[in-house]
């Protein structure tokens, strides 16, 4: 069976034995750790929905490589329909989990590799594409999740990788052997690395002469010897560990730093090694796919934020207040703008020589620029509509205290007929949506910085045709 259920996904993770640390201590059981489990549940939603009749036709399809029904998160897009499905799926999942489902990055890596490894072989006569196809079919047959191990820690940003005082601040090949290579380095902001079966390593930037050892792409199991996951802090992490005061306790996001401490990679899992001239294309393809993904999932998150805002208006007795209704319209408008840009990027996609379809990168980057602004503004509107108790709500434990709990429920009552418990739960959800730092910061920096989005738009846009149009209308030969 090529499509896992949610319980089967959890069981497959339990078979892995990753090296993980959090808050200075070794984590032996990542699946049941309450800080990490919320992120695993978010990824698990991609398995859960794929098995629901309502979503099965959207989340699954027939693989042209295996002939089996597979989860779409293991298929590089083979048509415009596939490109569009990516956006629709991400919007549904964004609203379903209210945070990052953490699986789109792996698909973005598979999609980029399916284009670039083919192009590499055409130029150099290598066999990277054959290796990639074997890996892809392995991912499809097992319905595995992959993590995008792309963002290097970078060190001094003014220096190229090979110019760094410490050569390991960009992941690099430190040894080539008969059976494989050895890599060393670290990748930051590794969303869902412990929710994943495989880690796919790509370069983080375009590379040049002298950077050959950094031009490497590969895939390894997430529990490979020498791989160390260090789970970072989050604004609500201690509450998750205590099991209190979180409005969306089931789903969350975590972003480890992943250290590659002299990790051996067999040659059959190496998809680029030293070809610096293709490093820029690989990261650009990945980034464009990922920015398209964001437009879907973030519009879904705004959907649930809008729902929370509307419910708080009901609970506060302000459902008919005109200026609040106008803010709701603004939130809906922002969600549809992100969604529309990502859909347009899909419909304007084109088939590459490998057979994989690539999106319109200008439209994908336009969506990401909107996201950087519109997500922050949507959060502001959500808090504006909800009110100040987003910041100052007493603890769950105070509500449970027999001495003061009844008094708190008396004075935190909202509109008539609304249970105070519902109002408290919705306030907590609003806090989680607004304050989950790992997700909020990704609204701005996920898929690259805002400056990178602008650079891509300028590089990829046809500015000459715009000049010609203006000259013709002005009567200039």
N, C-alpha and C positions, 0 to 999 in steps of 0.2 A: 504493500500500500504506500503510495507516494505522498499521501496527505496525512500528517499527524493530527491527532486530537490534542487538546490542551493537556490532559493527563499524560499522554505519551510524550509530549514535549517536556514536561517536568521530569518524567522518568529518564529521558535521554540526557538531561542536564545532570541528574544525580550520578550518572555513570562517569561523568568527567571529574577530574580531581585537580582543579586549577590551584595555583599558588596565589592566595589573595590576602591582603592586609587592609585593616580599617581601624582608624583611631589608635594606631600603634600596636595592634595585636593581630595575630594570624586568624583568619576566618576559615574554619575547617568545613563548615556546612553553609555554602553560599545560598542554596536554594531556599532554606528555611530561615535565613537571617532577615529580620523584619525591615532592615534598611535596604537590602538588596531585593527582597522578594517583590516589593511593589513594582520595581522595574522589570523583573521577570514576568510578573502578571501582565504588564503593559505589552511586552512582546508576545506573551501567550494569547493575547486577544487576536493576533493575526491567525493563530491556529483555531481558536474558539469560533470566530466568525466564518472561517472557511468551511466549517462543518455544519453551519446553520443553513437551512434551505433558503432563507431570505437572501443570503449573501453568496451562496455557493457559486452561482454562475459568474459573479463578478470577481471573486477572490481566487477562483481556480480556472484552469484552462488545460488544454492538451499540449504537452510539450512536443515540438517538432523534432526534438533530439532523442527522446525516449519513447514517444508514443503513448505515454501514460498521462493521466490527469495529475496536475501538480498545482502547488500553491504559486500564485503569480509572483511572489517575492523571490522565487528562484528562476525567473525567466527574463533575460534581457529582451526588451521590446522587439517584436518581430513584425509589427504593423502599427499604423496610426491608432487602431483600436486599442492595442496594448499600451501605447503612450497615454491615451485618454483614461484607460482603466486605472493606471497608476495614480492619477490625480483624484479620481472618484473614490478609490479605496482609501487613500490617505485622509480625505475629508471625513469619510465615515468613521475611520479609526480615531482621528483627532477628536471628534465629538464623543466617541464611545469611551475613551480612556481619559480625556481631558488633559493629556500631557503627551510626551513623545512615546510612540510605540517602539522605537529603536530598531526597527527592521529595515527601514527604507535605505539606510546607508549601505548595507550589504548588497542590496540590489543595485544601487548606484555604482558600486565597485564592479559587480559582475557585468553591468551594462557597458561601462567604460572599457573594461578589459576585453569584452567581446568585439569591440571596434579596433582598439589599438594593437592587440596582439596579432590580429590579421594584417594590419598595415605594417607592423614590424617584420613579419615573415615575408611580405611582398618585397620589402626593400633589402633585407639582409639574408633571406633564405633560411631563417631560423625555424624552429618548430614550436614556438610559444603558443600559437593558436590551437594546435593539436592538444597540447598539455592543458590549456584552458578548457577545451571542450570536455576532456575527461573529468576535470574537476567540476565543471558545471553539471554534468550528468550525475556525478556523485552527490552533489548538493540537492539536485532534484529528486533523485531516488530516495534519499533519506529525509527530505523536507527539512534541511538544516537552515539555521539562521547564521548569517555572517556579520561580523563587525568590520566597519571601515577604519582601518588603522592607518590614518593619513596624516594627521596633524603632528609634525615634529615639534619638539620643545624649542628649537631654533637658536637658543643662545643669544649672541649679539646679532640683531637683525640687520645691521649695516654690513655684515660680512657674508660672503658666500659659504656654503657648507665646508668646502675644503680649506677655507681661510680661518675657521674657528680655532681658537687656542686649544679647545678640547674637541677633537675630531668626531666624538660620539654624539654631539648635540643635534645632529641629523642622523637618522638610522642609516647604517652603512654595512657593506660587506667587508668583513675583516679577514675572511679566509675562503679560498675556493679549494674544494676537495674533489676527489673522483666521484663521490656519490652525492655531493651537494655543496651548499655554501653555509657559512656561519655569519650571522648578522648581530650587530650590537647597536643599541640606541634606546630611545624612549619616545612614546607617542602620548600626547596630552589629550584631554577631553574625549576619552574613549567611551562614548555613550553606549551602555549596554554590553560591554565586553564580556561580562560574566553571564549575560543572558544568551550568549552566542556559542555556537559549536565551533566556528572557525573564525580566525582573524585574517583579513585580507589587507596586506601592506601595500601601499602605493606611495610614490614620492609626494611630498607636500608642496612642491614648487617646480618651476622650470629650472633645469640645470644646464651647466655649460662645461667647457673644457676644464679639466681638473676635478670635476665632480663625479667622475665615472663610478666610483665605489658607492655613491649615494643613489644612483639610478637603478633601483631594484623594486620589483613587484613580486609578491609571493603570497602564499596562503598556508596557514598551519592551524592545527587544532588549538583551541584556546587554553588547553591544559598542557601544552608542550613544555618540556623541561627547559628552564631558563626564562620562561615568560612569567612576569610578576605583575599582578593587578593590584594597584593601590587605590582604594575607593576614597574619593575626596569628600569634603564637607558639603552640606547643603543647609539652607536656611531653616529647614524643618526636620533635620535628620534625627535629633534627639527625641522629638515627639514621636517619630515613627518607631524608634526603639522602645519607647515607653508605652506605645499603643494608645496614645491620647491626643486630643486636640488637632487632629488632621481631618479636613473635610472630605478627603478622597483617599482614605487609608489603603484602599486596595491597589491603586495605581500610582506610580511615581517614576522618577528618573534619577539615575546616578551616572556619574561620568569619571571612571577611574583614570589614573595615569598608568600606562602599561609599559613596563620596562622589559627590554629584550636583552637579556644578560648572556651574550654569546650563545645564541640559539641556532641549532642546526636545522637546515631546511633542505630536503631532498630535491634533486634537480627537477623531478616531475612536478613539483609545486612551485617552481620559479617561472615567472611569466615575463620578466625583463631583467637583464643583468648587464649594466654598463652602457646601454644605448641612450646617452644623454639627450640626443636630439628628439626622442619620443617622450621624454619626461613631462615636458610642457603640455603636449597633447593629452597625455593620460590624465594629468591633474585637471586640465581644463574640461575634459569630457566628464570626469567625475563631478566636478563642481557644478557644471551646468545641470546634470541630471539631479543632483542633490537640491539645487535651488528650485527646480521644478517640483520636487517632492515636497519641499517646505510650503509651497503655495497651497497644496492640497491639505496637509495636516494642520497648518496654522489657521486656515479658514474653518476647519472643523473645530479647532479649539475656540475660535471666536464664536462659533455657533453655540457651544456650551456656555461660554461666558455670557452671551446674550440671553440664553435661557435662565441662567442664574440671576441676571439683572432683572429680567421680567418677573421672576418669582419673588425677588426681594421687594419689588414694587408692590406686588400683591400682599406680601407679608407685612410691609410697612404701611399699607393703606394709601399708597401713592400711585396706584395704577393709572389714574386719569390725569396726572399732573403733566401738563403740556411740554414743559422743557425737558422732562425725563423721557417722554415718548420720543422727542426729537433726538435725544442721545441714543436711544435704541435704534432708530433709523440709521444714525451714523455708524453704529457697530455693524449692522447688517450690511450697509454699503461697503465697509472695509473688508468684510468676509467675502463678499461677492467680487470685489476688485481683485483680491488675491487669487480666488478660484478662477476668475475669468482669464487672468494673465497666464496661469498655469495651463488651463485648457487650450488657450490660443497657442502657447508654446508647443503643445502636443499636436494640435491640428496642423501646425506649420512644420511639423517634423519631416525628415527625409531619410530615405534608405541609404545606409553606408555600404561600401563594398563587401563587408563581411556578412551583410544581410540584416544586421541590427539597425533599428530605426533610432535616429538621434533627434532630439528636440530642437526648436529654435532657441538658441542660447540667449539672444537679445531679450526675447520675451520672458524667458525664465529668470534672467537677471533683473528685469524690470519688476517682476513679481517679488523678488527678494528685497529690492529697495523699498517697495511698498510695505513689505512685512516689517522691516526694521523700524519704520515710522508707525504703521497702523496697529501693530500689536501693542506697542507702548501706549498709544492713544486709546486703544480699546480697554486696556487695563485701567487707565485713568478714568475713563467713562464708567467702567464697572464699579470702581470704588466710589466715584461721585454719586452714582445711583444708589449704592448699597448703604453708605453712611459710615460714621466713624467707628462703629463697633468692629469693623474689620481689623482694627489695630488693638483694641482694648478689651475684647471679650474675655470674661473670666474662664478659668480652666474647667475642663470636664470634671475634674476632681472636686472643684468647688460646687458644681451643680449636684454632685453626688453626696456632698457633705450634709448629713441630717440637720445640722445646726443652721446652715445658711442657704442650702439648696432651694428650699421652698421660697425664701425671700427673693432669691435671684430670679426664679421662674415668675414670680409675681411682677417684678419690676422690668423684666425683659420681654413681657408680652407685647405683641404687635397688634395687627388688625384682628378684629373679632372673628372667632371661629378658626383661627390658625394656631395649632399647637405650638407652644413656645419651643418645644424640642425641635420642630421643623425649622423654625426661624434660626435657631442656634446652629443646626447642621448646615443650613445654607450659608450662613455667615462664615463658617469654617471652610466651606468649599470655595467661597470667594477669596478668602485669605490664601488658600492653597493655589488657586489659579493665578493670583497676583504675585505671590511671594516665593513660589518654588524657583529658587535662583537658577538652578541648572537649566530649566526650561526657558525662563524669561531671558536669560543672557543669550541663549541660542537663537532667540528671535532676531537678535542683532548680528551675532557672530557666526551662527551656524552656516556652514558652506562657504566660509570666508568672510572677511571684513566688508563693511559697506564700501570702502574704497576699492576693494577688488571687484565688487559688482559693477561699479562705475567704469573701471578700467576695461572690463570685459565688454560692456555695452559700447564704449567708444571704439574698441578694437574690432568688434564684430559687426557693427552697423555699417550700412552702405552710405557713407557720407557724400560720396561723389554724385550719386543719383539725386540727392537732395540739392546739391549745388547746381546741377544741370537744370532741375525744375525751376529753381529761382532765376537762373540766367535766362531761360527761355521766356519766362513771363516778363522779365525786365527788358527783353529785347537785346540781350548781349550775346554776340556771336561766340 
